[in-house]
Amino acid sequence: MENTKCLIIGSGPAGYTAAIYASRADLKPIVYQGMEPGGQLTTTTEIDNFPGYPEGVEGPKMMEDLQKQAERFGADIRWGMVNDIDTSRRPFHVKVDDGTELLAETVIIATGATAKYLGLESEEKFKGGGVSACATCDGFFYKGKDVAVVGGGDTAAEEATYLANMCRKVYLIHRRDELRASKAMQKKVLDAPNIEVLWNHEVKEIVGNVQGFTKALNGAILFNNKTKEEKKIDIDGFFLAIGHKPNTDIFKGKLDMDDTGYLITKPDSTATNVDGIFAAGDVQDKHYRQAITAAGTGAMAAIEAERFLG
């Protein structure tokens, strides 16, 4: 059975940064990239807020750069998905979907989280061409334009008020007749002059033009579940704010997590409740969910793994 000082589960900014730091610390890490090598950023067309790319960079290109940098220092990056881990004792016994089994002295979990979507075919069509699950990431592209946000909780309210500072008009689409957001966040939404809440509405379809690889979203068709009427709103951007699902199913019952499935780490640390297992990136961060913060915790996890091994 193969042995490793450091196993990194998942890629993306957290996993690849952890691999860079762990490699430079001579931990000779093995990285299993998971179902989506490069993580959520591989579905992002352009990233303008990651330091070091003054002209911006496409998500897949940035992930390719990070992977090459990790490999330059000796990280062993592999296709495949870890589907089981025994956390009861060290070294940790890990099983991969291709039948490989490993013993790992330390484990860094960087499996990320997956944004929840409505499940519309048209929504899928315009991903990267007007449809986004992160206003902080992509709001800049819609300065002075009209956009829509779907959701009714604190995240939706935060995204709507953030976008209202730069967009001409923000529609907040909610399927109920009251928001689930906190009273303070509701007040911000309702007081903003350029936010219009569309109560009791659901999205039926997203519309626009597609020519080759060029996508231009220009509207959404809504259904009023009270009046049973349909209407179209003209928008340039469509933002999902209905939550994220952390990719932690294989760790249930093995590591501490909150009631929504995010791994719990110790204060000022990436350490989980099991000695030798660390968590980095969106799998343990439901507040910021940015590439740069994921990369930062990836560095932290590798440094902590090195110190743990002594």
DAVENDA-V975858 format. One record per pair of residues at least 24 apart in sequence whose C-alpha atoms are under 7 Angstrom apart, sorted by the first residue. I is the first residue (numbers start at 1). GAP is how many residues later the second one is. If there is no record, write none. Layout:
# DAVENDA-V975858
i:I gap:GAP
i:I gap:GAP
This chain:
# DAVENDA-V975858
i:1 gap:100
i:1 gap:101
i:2 gap:99
i:2 gap:100
i:2 gap:101
i:3 gap:99
i:3 gap:100
i:3 gap:101
i:4 gap:25
i:4 gap:99
i:4 gap:100
i:4 gap:101
i:5 gap:24
i:5 gap:99
i:5 gap:100
i:5 gap:101
i:6 gap:24
i:6 gap:98
i:6 gap:99
i:6 gap:100
i:6 gap:101
i:7 gap:24
i:7 gap:97
i:7 gap:99
i:7 gap:100
i:7 gap:101
i:8 gap:24
i:8 gap:99
i:8 gap:100
i:8 gap:101
i:9 gap:24
i:9 gap:73
i:9 gap:99
i:9 gap:100
i:9 gap:101
i:9 gap:102
i:10 gap:24
i:10 gap:99
i:10 gap:100
i:10 gap:101
i:11 gap:26
i:11 gap:27
i:11 gap:28
i:11 gap:99
i:11 gap:100
i:12 gap:25
i:12 gap:26
i:12 gap:27
i:12 gap:51
i:13 gap:278
i:13 gap:281
i:13 gap:282
i:14 gap:96
i:14 gap:266
i:14 gap:267
i:14 gap:280
i:14 gap:281
i:14 gap:283
i:14 gap:284
i:15 gap:95
i:15 gap:283
i:16 gap:50
i:16 gap:51
i:16 gap:54
i:17 gap:278
i:17 gap:281
i:17 gap:282
i:18 gap:280
i:18 gap:281
i:18 gap:283
i:18 gap:284
i:19 gap:51
i:19 gap:56
i:20 gap:49
i:20 gap:50
i:20 gap:53
i:21 gap:278
i:21 gap:281
i:22 gap:280
i:23 gap:50
i:23 gap:51
i:23 gap:52
i:24 gap:49
i:25 gap:281
i:28 gap:46
i:28 gap:47
i:29 gap:46
i:29 gap:47
i:30 gap:45
i:30 gap:46
i:30 gap:47
i:31 gap:45
i:31 gap:46
i:31 gap:47
i:32 gap:45
i:32 gap:46
i:32 gap:47
i:32 gap:48
i:32 gap:49
i:33 gap:45
i:33 gap:46
i:33 gap:47
i:33 gap:48
i:34 gap:45
i:34 gap:46
i:34 gap:47
i:35 gap:46
i:38 gap:25
i:43 gap:85
i:44 gap:84
i:45 gap:83
i:50 gap:242
i:83 gap:167
i:84 gap:166
i:87 gap:167
i:106 gap:170
i:106 gap:171
i:106 gap:199
i:107 gap:169
i:107 gap:170
i:107 gap:171
i:108 gap:169
i:108 gap:170
i:108 gap:171
i:108 gap:193
i:109 gap:169
i:109 gap:170
i:109 gap:171
i:110 gap:169
i:110 gap:170
i:110 gap:171
i:110 gap:173
i:111 gap:136
i:111 gap:172
i:112 gap:134
i:112 gap:135
i:112 gap:169
i:112 gap:170
i:112 gap:171
i:113 gap:131
i:113 gap:132
i:113 gap:133
i:113 gap:134
i:113 gap:169
i:113 gap:170
i:114 gap:130
i:114 gap:131
i:114 gap:132
i:114 gap:133
i:115 gap:128
i:115 gap:129
i:115 gap:130
i:116 gap:126
i:116 gap:127
i:116 gap:128
i:116 gap:129
i:117 gap:123
i:120 gap:85
i:122 gap:83
i:122 gap:84
i:123 gap:83
i:126 gap:89
i:126 gap:91
i:129 gap:86
i:129 gap:87
i:129 gap:88
i:130 gap:86
i:130 gap:87
i:130 gap:106
i:130 gap:107
i:130 gap:108
i:131 gap:106
i:131 gap:107
i:131 gap:108
i:132 gap:106
i:132 gap:107
i:132 gap:108
i:133 gap:106
i:133 gap:107
i:133 gap:108
i:134 gap:105
i:135 gap:24
i:135 gap:28
i:135 gap:104
i:139 gap:24
i:142 gap:25
i:142 gap:95
i:143 gap:24
i:144 gap:24
i:145 gap:24
i:145 gap:91
i:146 gap:24
i:146 gap:89
i:146 gap:90
i:146 gap:91
i:147 gap:24
i:147 gap:88
i:147 gap:89
i:147 gap:90
i:147 gap:91
i:148 gap:24
i:148 gap:25
i:148 gap:87
i:148 gap:89
i:148 gap:90
i:148 gap:91
i:149 gap:24
i:149 gap:89
i:149 gap:90
i:149 gap:91
i:149 gap:92
i:150 gap:24
i:150 gap:89
i:150 gap:90
i:150 gap:91
i:150 gap:92
i:151 gap:90
i:151 gap:91
i:152 gap:27
i:152 gap:28
i:152 gap:29
i:153 gap:26
i:153 gap:27
i:153 gap:28
i:154 gap:27
i:154 gap:28
i:154 gap:31
i:155 gap:86
i:156 gap:85
i:157 gap:24
i:157 gap:28
i:157 gap:29
i:157 gap:32
i:161 gap:27
i:161 gap:28
i:164 gap:30
i:164 gap:31
i:168 gap:26
i:169 gap:25
i:169 gap:26
i:170 gap:24
i:170 gap:25
i:170 gap:26
i:171 gap:24
i:171 gap:25
i:171 gap:26
i:171 gap:27
i:172 gap:24
i:172 gap:25
i:172 gap:26
i:173 gap:24
i:173 gap:25
i:173 gap:26
i:173 gap:28
i:174 gap:24
i:174 gap:25
i:174 gap:26
i:174 gap:27
i:174 gap:28
i:175 gap:24
i:175 gap:25
i:175 gap:26
i:175 gap:27
i:176 gap:24
i:200 gap:24
i:200 gap:25
i:200 gap:26
i:201 gap:24
i:246 gap:37
i:247 gap:36
i:270 gap:27
i:270 gap:30
i:270 gap:31
i:276 gap:29
i:276 gap:32
